[in-house]
Amino acid sequence: MRAVLIAALVASAVAGAAHAAPDHRKAPKLVVASFTGDPVKGAALYESQCTACHSLDMNRIGPAHRGVVGRKAGTEPGFDYSPALKRAKITWTPANLDRWLSGPINMIPGVRMGFSLDKAEDRHNVIAYLATQTVKKP
């Protein structure tokens, strides 16, 4: 039941984000359980904080992020993950992404990512944005 609720909320956010005005005050909020974030603010944060190492569609220093929400950690094809992340048996839920972005090394010792976002609001906004970036259908 929870998976159905999450899928419905993400689908709703995707539909709303596609028609969202650039003005963040009019952007839909993404709410998953008790998790709230603004995908428009998250897009700007992703661009300024994450794209030095990540891309939505290409593996770079870090793995591609399109479809990351709901994906099993360490499984993006073609990316050379650390042994620690390969062994981690987690799925990138909003809650796990929040823990990860607040301190990857604290969450999974031995990972290569050392960057974190200190402010919970920033993490939630980035995660809300990533939740709207679903895998493209061919």
C-alpha positions, -999 to +999 in steps of 0.1 A: +000+000+000+028+024+009+045+017-025+013+026-043+010+058-023+046+068-031+041+060-068+010+081-069+026+110-052+057+109-075+034+106-106+015+136-093+046+156-088+059+147-122+027+158-138+027+190-118+064+197-124+059+194-161+035+224-160+052+243-131+059+279-137+096+289-131+084+310-101+090+286-071+061+301-052+037+285-077+056+251-079+039+220-065+053+206-033+063+169-034+050+151-003+060+115+004+048+104+038+062+131+062+087+142+036+082+176+018+103+193-008+101+218-036+113+203-069+118+237-085+141+249-057+157+214-058+165+217-095+184+249-089+203+233-059+210+202-080+225+224-107+247+244-083+256+217-058+256+183-076+265+187-113+302+190-107+301+153-102+267+140-113+244+142-143+209+130-147+217+109-177+254+102-178+278+085-153+306+110-145+326+112-113+294+100-097+266+078-111+237+091-133+207+102-112+177+099-135+155+073-118+176+072-086+145+074-063+134+038-059+166+023-073+187-002-054+220+014-043+251+005-063+232-007-094+235+021-121+249+003-151+284+012-162+294+030-129+323+017-108+309+018-073+330+015-041+329-020-026+311-005+004+282+008-017+280-024-038+275-043-005+249-019+009+215-035+007+195-003+005+170+013-019+172+050-025+139+060-008+135+097+001+144+088+037+176+070+027+186+098+003+181+123+031+204+103+054+229+098+025+230+135+016+234+145+053+266+124+055+274+096+030+305+084+049+285+083+082+257+063+066+280+038+047+316+038+058+340+033+030+320+051+002+338+075-021+313+104-018+323+129+009+300+158-001+269+165+020+241+191+022+239+204+057+204+220+056+175+196+057+154+219+035+181+218+008+182+180+010+145+177+008+143+200-022+170+181-041+153+148-033+119+162-045+136+172-078+152+138-082+118+122-076+105+140-106+134+127-128+120+093-137+135+069-162+126+079-198+107+054-218+122+045-252 
